[in-house]
Amino acid sequence: MPVTGPTDEVVHTVTGQVAHLTLNRPEALNALTPAQRDRLIGLLAEASADPSIRAVVLTGTGRGFCAGADLRGGGATGEQVAGDVARVIRLGAQRLIAAVLDCEKPVIAAVNGTAAGLGAHLALACDLVLAAESARFIEVFVRRGLVPDGGGAYLLPRLIGPHRAKELMFFGDAVSAPDAERLGLVNRVVPDADLTKTAHEWAERLATGPTRALALTKQLVNASLDSDRSTAFAAEATAQEINMTTRDAREGVASFVERRSAEYRGR
């Protein structure tokens, strides 16, 4: 059953143990309004806390995945005070990207069309990225004389290295889905007609996995490039300690010993 907010600009549906979050402003290529952004943040937090949700799919309607922040609402009125812009970025775009990175369930981006600016970073922050053949990724900031936001300068170098990241950010050229796959920005490119089906298949597969182990694995990988070896090894040992208290870890070991398929319940 669809669960929506005051408007249907973010459609929230649950199928089995998978939450589907769909940006639904196709006339604006799903450019994000502050209300949409805050709704996404709230839904991702709910998915983290809800044991019945074990995977999340994020996608859009129409020709766009997300064209970035909606800049058509007008700028701030009156005199701008030093610190205003930084505060808006911190509480807006950065908070959204952090919500994806910190979500305790695997998040799959099903990129159905243009992902530009913050929209590209929203996709790249997800744990797995599927792209339709018609999708494209654009670091559009330089075209507007802007500095990348939404964690772009953090995410891109970690995915493709600093030189490639600078090339995309300096020129702002559109990157096709096949080129994005070649660069390592996306996991797989599929025909447009297969995107929804493939995303759901991947999510269903994740939803039958050991959910807490996946959450801890996500935390380790996300932190790995910011850690020295001793810190990373200590975090790994702690994650193992925590995970071995879960039912799913015990089930995984028992199923191996008993030579049967494991039945994980996300606990």
C-alpha positions in Angstrom: 0.0 0.0 0.0 1.4 3.4 -0.9 2.3 5.6 2.1 2.7 9.3 1.2 3.2 12.6 2.9 1.2 15.8 2.4 1.8 15.4 -1.3 2.8 12.6 -3.6 6.2 14.2 -4.5 7.9 11.3 -2.8 6.0 8.1 -3.2 6.7 5.5 -0.4 5.7 2.0 -1.0 6.6 -1.3 0.7 6.7 -4.6 -1.1 7.5 -7.5 1.2 10.6 -6.3 3.1 11.7 -3.7 0.6 10.9 0.0 0.8 10.7 1.8 -2.5 11.2 5.6 -2.4 10.2 7.3 -5.7 10.8 11.0 -6.5 7.7 12.1 -8.2 8.1 15.5 -9.8 8.6 14.4 -13.4 7.8 17.8 -14.9 10.9 19.1 -13.0 13.1 16.1 -13.7 12.6 15.4 -10.0 14.6 18.4 -8.8 14.5 18.3 -5.0 12.5 20.8 -3.0 13.4 21.2 0.7 10.2 19.3 1.6 11.1 16.4 -0.6 14.6 16.4 0.8 13.3 16.3 4.4 10.8 13.6 3.5 13.6 11.4 2.1 15.7 11.9 5.2 12.8 10.9 7.4 11.9 7.8 5.3 15.5 6.7 5.3 15.6 7.1 9.1 12.4 5.1 9.4 13.8 2.3 7.2 16.9 2.1 9.5 14.7 1.7 12.6 12.1 -0.6 11.1 13.1 -4.3 11.5 10.5 -5.3 8.9 12.4 -3.3 6.2 15.6 -4.9 5.0 16.4 -3.1 1.8 15.6 0.2 0.1 15.3 1.2 -3.5 15.5 4.8 -4.5 14.4 5.9 -8.0 12.4 8.6 -9.9 9.5 8.9 -12.3 9.7 10.2 -15.9 12.9 11.1 -17.7 14.9 12.2 -14.7 16.3 10.4 -11.6 17.0 13.8 -9.9 18.1 17.0 -11.5 19.6 18.3 -8.2 18.2 20.9 -5.9 15.3 22.9 -7.1 16.7 26.4 -7.5 13.5 27.9 -8.9 12.0 28.7 -5.6 13.9 31.9 -5.3 16.9 32.9 -3.2 16.8 34.3 0.3 15.5 37.8 0.7 17.1 40.5 2.7 20.8 40.9 3.7 22.8 37.7 3.6 24.8 37.0 6.8 28.1 35.3 6.7 27.5 31.6 7.5 24.0 31.4 6.0 25.1 29.5 2.9 27.2 27.0 4.8 24.3 26.4 7.2 21.9 25.8 4.4 24.3 23.3 2.8 25.1 21.5 6.0 21.4 21.2 7.1 20.2 20.4 3.5 22.3 18.6 0.9 24.9 17.3 3.2 22.2 16.0 5.7 20.5 14.1 2.8 23.7 12.4 1.6 24.6 11.5 5.2 21.1 9.9 5.6 21.8 7.6 2.7 25.4 6.8 3.8 24.2 6.2 7.4 21.1 4.2 6.6 21.4 0.8 8.3 19.8 -1.0 5.4 21.3 -1.5 1.9 20.2 1.3 -0.4 20.0 0.7 -4.2 19.8 3.6 -6.6 17.8 2.7 -9.7 18.8 5.6 -11.9 16.1 5.9 -14.6 17.3 9.1 -16.3 19.3 12.2 -15.7 21.1 12.5 -12.4 22.6 15.9 -12.1 24.3 17.9 -9.4 22.9 16.8 -6.0 20.9 14.2 -7.9 24.1 12.5 -9.1 25.6 12.6 -5.6 22.3 11.2 -4.2 22.7 8.2 -6.5 26.5 7.8 -5.9 25.9 7.8 -2.1 23.8 4.6 -2.4 25.4 1.3 -1.7 24.6 -0.1 -5.2 23.8 1.8 -8.4 21.8 0.4 -11.3 21.5 2.6 -14.3 19.1 2.5 -17.2 20.7 2.7 -20.6 19.2 6.2 -21.1 20.6 7.5 -17.7 23.3 10.1 -17.6 25.3 11.7 -14.8 26.3 15.4 -14.8 28.4 17.3 -12.4 26.5 20.4 -13.4 27.8 22.8 -10.7 30.6 24.3 -12.9 28.0 25.2 -15.5 26.4 27.5 -12.9 29.6 28.9 -11.5 29.1 26.9 -8.3 31.2 24.6 -6.1 30.0 21.0 -5.8 27.9 20.3 -2.8 26.1 17.3 -1.3 29.4 15.6 -0.6 30.5 15.4 -4.3 34.1 16.2 -3.6 34.1 13.5 -1.0 32.3 10.8 -2.9 33.7 11.1 -6.4 37.5 10.7 -5.7 36.8 7.7 -3.6 34.9 6.1 -6.5 37.1 7.0 -9.5 40.2 8.8 -8.1 41.0 12.5 -8.0 42.0 13.0 -11.6 38.8 11.6 -13.0 36.8 13.4 -10.4 38.4 16.7 -11.3 37.7 16.0 -15.0 34.0 15.5 -14.4 33.7 18.5 -12.0 35.9 20.9 -14.0 34.1 20.3 -17.4 30.6 19.4 -16.3 30.1 17.1 -19.3 27.3 14.6 -19.3 28.5 11.0 -18.7 26.4 8.3 -20.4 25.4 5.2 -18.5 27.9 2.9 -20.3 30.7 5.4 -19.6 29.6 5.6 -15.9 29.9 1.9 -15.7 33.3 1.9 -17.3 34.5 4.6 -14.8 33.1 2.7 -11.9 30.3 5.0 -11.0 27.6 2.4 -11.4 27.5 -1.3 -10.8 25.5 -2.3 -13.8 23.7 -0.8 -16.8 20.4 -2.5 -17.9 17.8 -1.8 -20.6 15.4 0.9 -19.5 12.5 -1.6 -19.5 14.4 -3.9 -17.1 15.5 -1.3 -14.5 12.6 -1.7 -12.1 12.6 -5.4 -12.3 16.3 -5.7 -11.8 16.4 -3.2 -8.9 13.6 -5.2 -7.1 15.4 -8.5 -7.7 18.6 -7.1 -6.2 16.6 -5.6 -3.2 14.8 -8.9 -2.6 18.1 -10.7 -2.6 19.5 -8.3 -0.1 16.3 -8.5 2.0 16.8 -12.2 2.5 20.4 -11.7 3.7 21.8 -11.2 7.2 20.6 -7.6 7.7 22.8 -6.7 10.7 25.9 -8.1 9.1 25.2 -6.0 5.9 24.8 -2.9 8.1 28.1 -3.5 9.8 29.8 -4.3 6.5 28.4 -1.0 5.1 29.8 0.9 8.0 33.2 -0.7 7.7 33.5 -0.1 3.9 32.2 3.5 4.2 34.8 4.3 6.9 37.7 2.4 5.3 39.1 5.2 3.1 39.1 7.6 6.1 40.9 5.2 8.4 44.5 4.1 9.0 45.1 0.3 9.1 45.0 0.0 12.9 41.8 1.9 13.2 40.2 -0.1 10.4 41.3 -3.4 12.0 40.0 -2.4 15.4 36.6 -1.4 13.8 36.5 -4.7 12.0 37.1 -6.7 15.2 34.4 -4.7 17.0 32.0 -5.3 14.2 32.7 -9.0 14.3 32.1 -9.0 18.1 28.8 -7.2 17.7 27.6 -9.3 14.8 28.3 -12.6 16.6 25.6 -11.7 19.1 22.9 -11.8 16.3 20.6 -14.6 15.5 21.6 -14.5 11.9 25.3 -15.0 12.6 24.4 -18.1 14.7 22.1 -19.3 11.9 24.9 -18.8 9.3 27.3 -20.9 11.2 24.8 -23.6 12.1 23.6 -23.9 8.5 27.2 -24.4 7.4 27.8 -27.1 9.9 24.5 -28.8 9.1 25.1 -28.4 5.4 21.8 -26.6 4.6 20.7 -23.2 3.3 20.7 -20.5 5.9 17.4 -18.7 6.7 18.2 -15.2 7.8 15.6 -13.1 9.5 17.4 -9.8 9.8 18.0 -10.0 13.6 
